[in-house]
């Protein structure tokens, strides 16, 4: 696989991990008891997006690294991905 393919896989995995990491440690205005007038009570007080982006990058790198290792070792091939077996033509 080319480097561009792995970059595309990393990009997709990064966004999936980011959406999974977003709710970690969120404290809402309602939880804190201080709702700013004109805002939603469920809005986060401090979303900490930079910390979450760093965690996302680390997790995505581990996942894509595992994928890269599996592909390079030959454990993951197109033939292995088929759940129904090889098609017969």
C-alpha positions in Angstrom: 0.0 0.0 0.0 1.2 3.5 -0.7 1.8 6.2 1.8 -1.1 8.1 0.4 -3.4 5.2 1.2 -2.2 5.1 4.8 -2.6 8.8 5.1 -6.2 8.5 3.9 -6.8 5.6 6.4 -5.2 7.7 9.2 -7.4 10.7 8.3 -10.6 8.6 8.5 -9.5 6.8 11.7 -8.5 10.2 13.3 -12.0 11.6 12.7 -13.7 8.4 14.0 -11.5 8.5 17.1 -12.1 12.3 17.6 -15.9 11.8 17.7 -15.4 9.0 20.2 -13.1 11.1 22.4 -15.2 14.3 22.3 -17.5 13.3 25.3 -14.6 12.4 27.6 -14.6 14.6 30.7 -17.3 17.0 29.5 -18.8 19.2 32.2 -21.9 21.1 31.1 -23.0 24.5 32.4 -25.9 22.7 34.1 -23.5 20.4 35.9 -21.5 23.4 37.1 -24.7 25.2 38.2 -23.7 28.4 36.3 -25.7 28.8 33.1 -24.8 31.9 31.2 -28.0 33.7 30.1 -28.8 33.1 26.4 -26.8 29.9 26.1 -27.8 26.2 26.2 -27.6 24.6 29.7 -26.0 21.6 28.0 -23.1 23.6 26.5 -19.7 22.5 27.8 -17.9 24.7 30.2 -14.3 23.9 29.0 -14.3 21.5 26.0 -10.5 21.0 26.1 -10.4 20.4 22.3 -6.5 20.6 22.1 -6.1 17.9 24.7 -8.7 15.8 23.0 -7.1 16.3 19.6 -3.7 15.1 21.0 -5.4 12.0 22.5 -7.1 11.4 19.2 -3.8 11.6 17.3 -2.2 9.1 19.7 -5.0 6.6 19.5 -5.3 6.9 15.7 -1.6 6.4 15.3 -1.8 3.2 17.4 -4.7 1.9 15.4 -3.2 2.7 12.0 0.2 1.4 13.2 -1.5 -1.9 14.1 -3.2 -1.9 10.7 0.1 -1.2 9.0 1.9 -4.0 10.9 -0.9 -6.4 10.1 -0.8 -5.6 6.4 3.0 -5.7 6.2 3.2 -9.1 8.0 0.6 -10.5 5.6 -2.0 -11.1 8.3 -4.4 -8.8 6.6 -5.0 -9.3 2.9 -7.9 -8.9 0.5 -8.6 -12.6 0.7 -8.8 -12.4 4.5 -11.3 -9.6 4.4 -14.0 -11.7 2.6 -16.5 -13.1 5.1 -18.2 -15.2 2.4 -15.1 -16.8 0.9 -13.8 -16.3 -2.6 -16.4 -15.7 -5.3 -16.8 -18.3 -7.9 -17.2 -17.1 -11.5 
